[in-house]
Amino acid sequence: MRILRDVGAIAALPDVALRQLIERRIQEIESFSAWDSDEMGPFVVVEPGDAVDTLEAELGLPVLRGLFDDVPFGDADFSPSFEWAEAHPEGVFELLYVTSDSGYGHDVFIYDLPGVDPALLAMCRTYASG
């Protein structure tokens, strides 16, 4: 898992398409205010082999269970804790988690590849637009 907290880390991403997508997000943010990961939150890249538990620890909230009721993904009463989900032609899903009224959160990019947790990908496919 890559936690991207500065433009240098983003510039070092080997995946050009993902790097350009994240740079586009920064431009969108900066149309309102300067992007600062301490103020706004980092970008997180989930890669094959990364555990959902590790992602949840980084975010500080559940991903495959309800935030307030612990209902698991797949249950008819499941409600995801992200603000929105998008499928990108670059082969990644994007989930935005806002965790405070200040706007702080995590913009999470999940590769749609073998080796990524199947339940996580199923949740992305269920909820992502695009």
Backbone as ProteinMPNN parsed JSONL, in Angstrom:
{"seq_chain_A": "MRILRDVGAIAALPDVALRQLIERRIQEIESFSAWDSDEMGPFVVVEPGDAVDTLEAELGLPVLRGLFDDVPFGDADFSPSFEWAEAHPEGVFELLYVTSDSGYGHDVFIYDLPGVDPALLAMCRTYASG", "coords_chain_A": {"N_chain_A": [[0.857, -1.167, 0.0], [0.52, 2.161, -0.824], [1.052, 5.247, 0.648], [0.462, 8.431, -0.047], [1.748, 11.413, 0.615], [2.899, 13.724, -0.278], [3.904, 15.803, -3.085], [6.224, 14.854, -4.213], [6.237, 12.089, -3.67], [4.028, 11.376, -5.142], [4.862, 12.06, -7.723], [6.761, 10.11, -8.046], [5.379, 7.808, -8.582], [5.175, 4.808, -10.372], [3.194, 4.136, -12.197], [1.974, 5.769, -14.768], [-0.588, 6.617, -15.681], [-2.161, 6.493, -13.328], [-0.742, 8.293, -11.764], [-1.193, 10.676, -13.208], [-3.956, 10.878, -12.878], [-4.17, 11.289, -10.094], [-2.726, 13.678, -9.915], [-4.498, 15.284, -11.318], [-6.622, 15.301, -9.512], [-5.423, 16.778, -7.459], [-5.148, 19.249, -8.734], [-7.849, 19.901, -8.989], [-8.574, 20.151, -6.286], [-6.905, 22.28, -5.619], [-8.093, 24.356, -6.935], [-9.712, 25.451, -5.113], [-8.317, 25.565, -2.638], [-4.953, 25.312, -1.36], [-3.442, 22.114, -1.708], [-2.703, 20.085, 0.965], [-1.493, 17.418, 2.619], [-1.582, 17.094, 5.365], [-3.645, 18.713, 6.104], [-5.795, 18.091, 4.378], [-5.692, 15.361, 3.906], [-4.175, 12.234, 2.902], [-3.405, 10.621, -0.271], [-4.222, 7.3, -1.026], [-3.005, 4.262, -2.212], [-4.089, 1.178, -3.098], [-2.719, -1.918, -3.625], [-2.14, -5.066, -5.385], [-2.068, -7.759, -3.1], [-2.221, -6.263, -0.794], [-3.713, -6.038, 2.377], [-7.099, -5.803, 3.502], [-7.462, -5.217, 6.179], [-5.175, -3.705, 6.734], [-5.651, -1.451, 5.164], [-7.968, -0.507, 6.458], [-6.868, 0.108, 8.958], [-5.187, 2.224, 8.251], [-7.074, 4.121, 7.356], [-8.644, 4.372, 9.584], [-11.196, 3.496, 9.949], [-13.951, 1.238, 9.233], [-14.072, -0.663, 6.178], [-15.274, -2.751, 4.751], [-17.446, -3.17, 6.317], [-20.309, -1.776, 7.936], [-20.194, 1.606, 9.083], [-21.495, 2.473, 11.417], [-23.082, 0.373, 12.245], [-21.914, -2.095, 11.884], [-22.649, -3.879, 9.908], [-21.983, -6.273, 7.434], [-20.448, -5.96, 4.136], [-22.331, -7.092, 1.405], [-24.544, -7.898, 2.771], [-27.988, -7.073, 2.728], [-28.584, -4.782, 4.152], [-26.272, -3.343, 4.271], [-24.341, -0.384, 4.345], [-22.133, 1.638, 2.733], [-19.186, 3.421, 3.904], [-17.913, 5.384, 2.484], [-17.861, 8.545, 0.691], [-18.268, 8.763, -2.07], [-17.895, 6.654, -4.987], [-15.909, 5.748, -7.756], [-15.341, 4.295, -10.936], [-12.52, 4.088, -12.905], [-11.203, 4.417, -16.248], [-8.53, 3.888, -16.243], [-8.096, 1.57, -14.92], [-8.513, 1.479, -12.204], [-10.302, 1.816, -9.134], [-11.837, 4.489, -7.389], [-12.29, 5.655, -4.185], [-13.742, 7.916, -2.007], [-13.244, 8.996, 1.194], [-14.431, 10.99, 3.66], [-13.553, 12.223, 6.708], [-13.854, 14.142, 8.65], [-15.429, 17.241, 9.674], [-13.89, 19.285, 8.769], [-13.12, 18.612, 6.282], [-11.123, 16.826, 6.005], [-9.804, 13.726, 4.919], [-9.514, 10.627, 3.098], [-8.424, 9.849, -0.095], [-8.851, 7.134, -1.907], [-7.331, 4.829, -4.011], [-7.858, 1.939, -5.797], [-6.475, -0.768, -7.287], [-7.83, -2.579, -9.985], [-7.185, -5.499, -10.166], [-5.955, -8.929, -10.319], [-5.191, -10.395, -7.192], [-5.833, -8.328, -5.565], [-7.913, -7.868, -2.781], [-10.763, -9.86, -3.109], [-13.348, -9.317, -2.051], [-13.214, -6.596, -1.538], [-12.875, -5.605, -4.139], [-15.332, -6.479, -5.193], [-17.118, -4.893, -3.719], [-16.367, -2.389, -4.68], [-17.075, -2.665, -7.386], [-19.813, -2.917, -7.112], [-20.698, -0.42, -6.14], [-19.415, 1.66, -7.531], [-19.526, 4.34, -9.828], [-19.345, 5.221, -13.314]], "CA_chain_A": [[0.0, 0.0, 0.0], [1.277, 3.408, -0.902], [0.427, 6.404, 1.267], [1.078, 9.549, -0.757], [1.541, 12.609, 1.424], [3.519, 14.904, -0.875], [3.979, 15.741, -4.539], [7.375, 14.027, -4.587], [5.802, 10.685, -3.655], [3.112, 11.209, -6.27], [5.686, 12.105, -8.937], [7.539, 8.875, -8.122], [4.532, 6.661, -8.93], [5.574, 4.236, -11.662], [2.013, 4.043, -13.062], [1.773, 7.115, -15.311], [-2.019, 6.941, -15.723], [-2.604, 6.762, -11.962], [-0.089, 9.538, -11.355], [-1.914, 11.776, -13.844], [-5.269, 10.953, -12.239], [-3.981, 11.925, -8.78], [-2.365, 15.075, -10.174], [-5.748, 15.961, -11.69], [-7.355, 15.532, -8.258], [-4.768, 17.881, -6.758], [-5.536, 20.482, -9.44], [-9.24, 20.187, -8.618], [-8.539, 20.644, -4.898], [-6.227, 23.57, -5.57], [-8.956, 25.412, -7.448], [-10.353, 26.008, -3.919], [-7.275, 25.858, -1.65], [-3.736, 24.525, -1.568], [-3.505, 20.753, -1.177], [-1.742, 19.761, 2.018], [-1.995, 16.142, 3.15], [-1.857, 17.233, 6.796], [-4.931, 19.407, 6.228], [-6.843, 17.474, 3.569], [-5.566, 13.911, 3.926], [-3.312, 11.674, 1.86], [-3.915, 9.697, -1.271], [-3.848, 5.935, -0.67], [-3.068, 3.362, -3.358], [-4.175, -0.227, -2.701], [-2.117, -2.735, -4.669], [-2.286, -6.509, -5.146], [-1.401, -8.267, -1.913], [-2.527, -5.437, 0.375], [-4.83, -6.555, 3.168], [-8.151, -4.849, 3.864], [-7.189, -4.795, 7.555], [-4.169, -2.651, 6.671], [-6.359, -0.272, 4.662], [-8.835, -0.015, 7.531], [-6.012, 0.716, 9.976], [-4.741, 3.519, 7.718], [-8.211, 5.031, 7.307], [-9.228, 4.523, 10.911], [-12.614, 3.156, 9.894], [-14.19, 0.012, 8.485], [-14.287, -0.539, 4.741], [-16.212, -3.8, 4.321], [-18.503, -3.257, 7.315], [-20.937, -0.474, 8.151], [-19.504, 2.478, 10.023], [-22.214, 2.605, 12.682], [-23.857, -0.808, 12.627], [-21.092, -3.286, 11.697], [-23.255, -4.773, 8.916], [-20.958, -6.561, 6.431], [-20.735, -5.841, 2.718], [-23.035, -8.279, 0.916], [-25.825, -7.901, 3.462], [-28.909, -6.109, 2.127], [-28.607, -3.56, 4.958], [-24.946, -2.711, 4.273], [-24.221, 0.98, 3.852], [-20.703, 1.955, 2.714], [-18.819, 4.63, 4.632], [-17.299, 6.388, 1.616], [-18.747, 9.587, 0.158], [-18.586, 8.35, -3.43], [-16.994, 5.672, -5.603], [-15.857, 5.908, -9.206], [-14.494, 3.383, -11.702], [-11.773, 4.843, -13.91], [-10.687, 3.594, -17.349], [-7.122, 3.565, -15.954], [-8.043, 0.277, -14.239], [-8.572, 1.651, -10.754], [-11.485, 2.379, -8.5], [-11.528, 5.581, -6.468], [-13.25, 5.813, -3.101], [-13.436, 9.086, -1.199], [-13.688, 8.935, 2.581], [-14.269, 12.244, 4.389], [-13.647, 11.768, 8.091], [-14.11, 15.232, 9.596], [-16.126, 18.399, 9.124], [-12.903, 20.177, 8.142], [-12.876, 18.116, 4.929], [-10.043, 15.843, 6.028], [-10.209, 12.385, 4.549], [-8.589, 9.831, 2.299], [-8.824, 9.523, -1.454], [-8.281, 5.791, -2.021], [-7.313, 4.247, -5.353], [-7.742, 0.484, -5.671], [-6.256, -1.404, -8.582], [-8.735, -3.665, -10.37], [-6.236, -6.522, -10.622], [-5.846, -10.13, -9.485], [-4.348, -10.193, -6.022], [-6.506, -7.379, -4.688], [-8.954, -8.569, -2.035], [-11.964, -10.006, -3.941], [-14.511, -8.649, -1.445], [-13.008, -5.165, -1.753], [-13.206, -5.347, -5.546], [-16.781, -6.672, -5.371], [-17.764, -3.709, -3.194], [-16.101, -1.309, -5.639], [-17.887, -2.897, -8.586], [-21.213, -2.726, -6.753], [-21.046, 0.961, -5.853], [-18.713, 2.663, -8.333], [-20.097, 4.842, -11.075], [-18.292, 5.516, -14.284]], "C_chain_A": [[0.903, 1.229, 0.0], [0.445, 4.52, -0.255], [1.158, 7.621, 0.721], [0.734, 10.851, -0.037], [2.176, 13.867, 0.842], [3.668, 14.704, -2.379], [5.167, 14.922, -5.013], [7.008, 12.553, -4.648], [4.863, 10.405, -4.817], [3.895, 11.167, -7.577], [6.484, 10.826, -9.134], [6.692, 7.651, -8.459], [4.945, 6.112, -10.293], [4.423, 4.146, -12.673], [1.648, 5.456, -13.529], [0.298, 7.512, -15.281], [-2.547, 7.263, -14.327], [-2.004, 8.068, -11.471], [-0.841, 10.738, -11.942], [-3.304, 11.965, -13.234], [-5.157, 11.661, -10.881], [-3.581, 13.386, -8.953], [-3.585, 15.895, -10.579], [-6.584, 16.26, -10.439], [-6.741, 16.7, -7.484], [-5.129, 19.211, -7.413], [-6.962, 20.881, -9.085], [-9.317, 20.761, -7.208], [-7.988, 22.055, -4.863], [-7.005, 24.68, -6.261], [-9.706, 26.094, -6.301], [-9.333, 26.413, -2.864], [-6.08, 24.95, -1.917], [-3.906, 23.135, -0.966], [-2.362, 20.545, -0.208], [-2.276, 18.491, 2.675], [-2.27, 16.198, 4.647], [-3.22, 17.874, 7.04], [-6.074, 18.649, 5.563], [-6.85, 15.95, 3.632], [-4.732, 13.417, 2.765], [-4.107, 10.937, 0.788], [-3.388, 8.316, -0.886], [-4.025, 5.065, -1.907], [-3.025, 1.93, -2.839], [-3.716, -1.071, -3.886], [-2.372, -4.219, -4.389], [-1.447, -6.943, -3.941], [-1.667, -7.458, -0.657], [-3.773, -5.978, 1.072], [-5.831, -5.448, 3.487], [-7.93, -4.346, 5.284], [-6.175, -3.653, 7.593], [-4.786, -1.353, 6.173], [-7.228, 0.326, 5.757], [-8.031, 0.65, 8.638], [-5.536, 2.095, 9.514], [-5.88, 4.541, 7.741], [-8.787, 5.326, 8.685], [-10.722, 4.27, 10.929], [-12.804, 1.888, 9.071], [-14.452, 0.286, 7.011], [-15.359, -1.526, 4.283], [-17.309, -4.073, 5.35], [-19.077, -1.846, 7.481], [-20.229, 0.318, 9.238], [-20.178, 2.494, 11.394], [-22.885, 1.327, 13.156], [-23.129, -2.127, 12.414], [-21.685, -4.309, 10.718], [-22.24, -5.012, 7.802], [-21.425, -6.289, 5.001], [-21.332, -7.172, 2.253], [-24.386, -8.432, 1.569], [-26.7, -6.812, 2.847], [-28.933, -4.778, 2.874], [-27.257, -2.845, 5.014], [-25.023, -1.311, 3.689], [-22.74, 1.354, 3.889], [-20.415, 3.282, 3.407], [-18.131, 5.669, 3.76], [-18.343, 7.378, 1.129], [-19.202, 9.243, -1.244], [-17.523, 7.395, -3.932], [-17.074, 5.837, -7.115], [-14.928, 4.85, -9.799], [-13.833, 4.193, -12.809], [-11.273, 3.92, -15.013], [-9.212, 3.224, -17.169], [-6.973, 2.234, -15.22], [-7.999, 0.376, -12.732], [-9.958, 2.139, -10.35], [-11.006, 3.481, -7.571], [-12.651, 5.683, -5.456], [-12.828, 7.019, -2.279], [-14.079, 8.936, 0.172], [-13.408, 10.29, 3.225], [-14.534, 11.922, 5.849], [-13.815, 12.884, 9.113], [-14.808, 16.378, 8.89], [-15.175, 19.379, 8.45], [-12.643, 19.8, 6.687], [-11.758, 17.103, 4.858], [-10.588, 14.465, 5.663], [-9.121, 11.687, 3.769], [-9.206, 9.597, 0.931], [-8.098, 8.221, -1.774], [-8.436, 5.287, -3.454], [-7.007, 2.768, -5.222], [-7.593, -0.102, -7.061], [-7.253, -2.526, -8.802], [-7.884, -4.761, -11.017], [-6.344, -7.777, -9.764], [-4.876, -9.846, -8.332], [-4.868, -9.127, -5.082], [-7.666, -8.132, -4.045], [-10.247, -8.638, -2.842], [-13.206, -9.319, -3.366], [-14.414, -7.135, -1.635], [-13.346, -4.794, -3.204], [-14.692, -5.509, -5.815], [-17.536, -5.452, -4.859], [-17.572, -2.532, -4.156], [-16.981, -1.463, -6.878], [-19.375, -2.65, -8.328], [-21.579, -1.239, -6.686], [-20.436, 2.003, -6.774], [-19.511, 3.07, -9.564], [-18.963, 5.044, -12.074], [-18.067, 4.472, -15.257]], "O_chain_A": [[1.896, 1.309, 0.723], [-0.727, 4.699, -0.584], [2.341, 7.816, 0.999], [-0.402, 11.324, -0.072], [2.016, 14.956, 1.394], [3.572, 13.585, -2.883], [5.127, 14.352, -6.104], [7.416, 11.845, -5.568], [4.899, 9.325, -5.407], [3.622, 10.333, -8.44], [6.847, 10.488, -10.261], [7.236, 6.556, -8.609], [5.052, 6.866, -11.26], [4.665, 4.086, -13.878], [1.08, 6.24, -12.769], [-0.029, 8.633, -14.893], [-3.309, 8.216, -14.166], [-2.689, 8.864, -10.829], [-1.093, 11.713, -11.234], [-3.771, 13.095, -13.092], [-5.966, 12.534, -10.565], [-4.053, 14.244, -8.207], [-3.692, 17.068, -10.224], [-7.177, 17.332, -10.321], [-7.465, 17.517, -6.917], [-5.386, 20.193, -6.718], [-7.251, 22.063, -8.9], [-10.033, 21.731, -6.961], [-8.521, 22.925, -4.173], [-6.61, 25.843, -6.179], [-10.269, 27.174, -6.478], [-9.457, 27.477, -2.259], [-6.195, 23.944, -2.617], [-4.44, 22.982, 0.133], [-1.2, 20.798, -0.527], [-3.378, 18.487, 3.223], [-3.097, 15.439, 5.152], [-3.867, 17.612, 8.053], [-7.178, 18.569, 6.102], [-7.889, 15.321, 3.435], [-4.596, 14.106, 1.754], [-5.302, 10.675, 0.929], [-2.239, 8.182, -0.468], [-5.06, 5.118, -2.571], [-2.047, 1.517, -2.217], [-4.244, -0.961, -4.992], [-2.772, -4.584, -3.284], [-0.29, -6.553, -3.788], [-1.368, -7.92, 0.444], [-4.759, -6.328, 0.424], [-5.451, -4.3, 3.714], [-8.181, -3.175, 5.571], [-6.307, -2.733, 8.401], [-4.485, -0.278, 6.693], [-7.223, 1.54, 5.959], [-8.468, 1.654, 9.2], [-5.49, 3.031, 10.312], [-5.669, 5.698, 8.105], [-9.347, 6.396, 8.92], [-11.435, 4.759, 11.806], [-11.924, 1.506, 8.3], [-14.984, 1.334, 6.646], [-16.25, -1.167, 3.513], [-18.013, -5.079, 5.266], [-18.406, -0.854, 7.199], [-19.723, -0.254, 10.203], [-19.496, 2.526, 12.419], [-23.222, 1.202, 14.333], [-23.675, -3.183, 12.734], [-21.271, -5.468, 10.703], [-21.685, -4.051, 7.27], [-22.612, -6.372, 4.689], [-20.883, -8.241, 2.666], [-25.289, -9.034, 0.988], [-26.203, -5.745, 2.485], [-29.269, -3.75, 2.286], [-27.113, -1.851, 5.725], [-25.682, -1.079, 2.674], [-22.146, 1.385, 4.966], [-21.279, 4.155, 3.49], [-17.794, 6.745, 4.253], [-19.543, 7.101, 1.146], [-20.374, 9.406, -1.581], [-16.416, 7.322, -3.398], [-18.149, 6.038, -7.681], [-13.872, 4.547, -9.242], [-14.507, 4.898, -13.559], [-10.952, 2.762, -14.748], [-8.703, 2.345, -17.864], [-5.854, 1.81, -14.928], [-7.509, -0.528, -12.056], [-10.671, 2.78, -11.122], [-9.902, 3.414, -7.031], [-13.822, 5.784, -5.821], [-11.664, 7.126, -1.895], [-15.293, 8.772, 0.294], [-12.249, 10.693, 3.323], [-15.6, 11.414, 6.197], [-13.909, 12.617, 10.311], [-14.783, 16.477, 7.663], [-15.604, 20.211, 7.65], [-12.025, 20.562, 5.943], [-11.465, 16.572, 3.788], [-11.695, 14.096, 6.054], [-7.961, 12.098, 3.777], [-10.365, 9.199, 0.816], [-6.873, 8.204, -1.897], [-9.525, 5.315, -4.027], [-6.01, 2.385, -4.608], [-8.473, 0.048, -7.909], [-7.492, -3.335, -7.905], [-7.867, -4.924, -12.237], [-6.775, -7.707, -8.613], [-3.877, -9.146, -8.496], [-4.416, -9.019, -3.942], [-8.323, -8.942, -4.699], [-10.785, -7.6, -3.227], [-14.026, -8.796, -4.12], [-15.424, -6.471, -1.868], [-14.018, -3.794, -3.457], [-15.258, -4.744, -6.595], [-18.498, -5.015, -5.492], [-18.507, -1.773, -4.41], [-17.562, -0.489, -7.356], [-20.104, -2.224, -9.223], [-22.658, -0.849, -7.131], [-20.906, 3.141, -6.794], [-20.095, 2.229, -10.248], [-17.785, 5.037, -11.716], [-17.203, 4.611, -16.123]]}, "name": "protein", "num_of_chains": 1, "seq": "MRILRDVGAIAALPDVALRQLIERRIQEIESFSAWDSDEMGPFVVVEPGDAVDTLEAELGLPVLRGLFDDVPFGDADFSPSFEWAEAHPEGVFELLYVTSDSGYGHDVFIYDLPGVDPALLAMCRTYASG"}
